Amino acid sequence: MSALPARRMRLAILVSHGALLCALSARILALPLSTTATALALLVTASPLLLALKGLLAGSAHTAQWLSIALVFYVGGGLVETVASGAQARSAVLLFLAALFELALLLMSFKRAPTKSAGSAES
């Protein structure tokens, strides 16, 4: 199986990032919170994803690396909410799947770092 070209991979990551933002917003809005608490929850949970948009648009490898670390928390949170609701909360399932999909895309997009061969090692 051949890897996606870089341009298509970048587009797929941007689309999945938008889907994750929508799923996160849907999950927060589905919770029975007051208006102030809802706004605060959206601000706290969506701000790391919004901050990453500029770097993702520019194709920054550094942004992709730290975003992959942050996505582990979104995947974990979505998984916990999915299990806690018995998969009845569709927004929790969507959040989990969107975060997992974006994390998989980011991990596939990382290029392997060049390694030194045993014969070229300097002593």
N, C-alpha and C positions, 0 to 999 in steps of 0.2 A: 504494500500500500504506500503510495507516494504522499509526501507531506503537502499540505496546502501551500501555494505560493505566498510570499510574505504579505502582499497587498490584500489578498483574500483573507488571510489569517487575521490581519489587523482589522479588517472590516467585520469579521465574525466576532472578534473580541469586543469591538465597539457596540455591535448589536446586542451581544449578550450582556454587556455592561448596562445598557439601557433597559433591557428586560429585568435585570437584577434590581435596578432602581425602582422600576414599576412594581415588582413583586414585593420589595421592601415597603414601599408606600402602601400597597394594598394590605399587607400584614399589619402595619401599624394602625391604619384606618379601621381595620376589622376588630381591633381591641376595644373593649368598653372603657375608654378613657375620657376625661374631660377635654375640652378644647385646648386648654393650656398644656396639659400633659401630652396630648397628641402632638402638638406643635414641638414641644421639647423633645419628645421621643424621635420625631422625624429629623430634627436638627442634629441630635447626637448620633443617630445611627446612619443617616445618609451623608453626613458631611465628609467622612473619609472617601466615600465613593465619588462625591462631587469634586473633591480636591484632585482625584486621580484623572479626571476627564482631560485636563490640559496635557498631561504627560502621555495619556493614551492616544490622543489626537496627534501628538508629535511623534509617536512611536518610540518613546523612551524606554529603554530596557530597565533602567533603574526603577521607574514607576511600576512596570510589570512585576518586578521582583518584590517590591514592598507590598504591592496590591495582592500578590499571591499569598503573602503571609497574613494580611488582613482578611482575605477571603476564607481562611480556615475558621475564623470566628463566625462569619456569616453562615458557613456550611454547618458548623456545630450548633449554632442557635436555631437554624431551620430544622435540623435533625431533632433537637430536643423538643421543639414546639410540635413537630410532626408526631413524634412518639407520644408526647403528653396528651395530644388531642385525639390519639387513636387514628390518625390520618383523616379525621373528619374536617379539620380546618384546611380548606383548599388553599388559602393564602399561605399557610405554613409550608405546605407541600410545594407550592410554586416557589417560595423563597429558597427552600432547600435545593430544589432542582436547578434553579437559575444560578445560585451561587456555586453549586457543584460543577455545572456546565462551564461557567466562566473560569473557574479554577483549572479545570481540565484543559481548556483552550490555552490559558496562560502557561501552564506547564509544558504543553506541546510546543509552544512558540519559543521556548528558551533554546538558545543555541549551545551546543557543547563547547566548553572551554577547551582551548588547545592544551594538550598534555605533552610533557616531555617524554621522549622515549628513553629507554635505559641506556642506549649508546650515546645519546647526546648530552647526558648529564655531565656538568663540569665538576671537577674535583679540586 
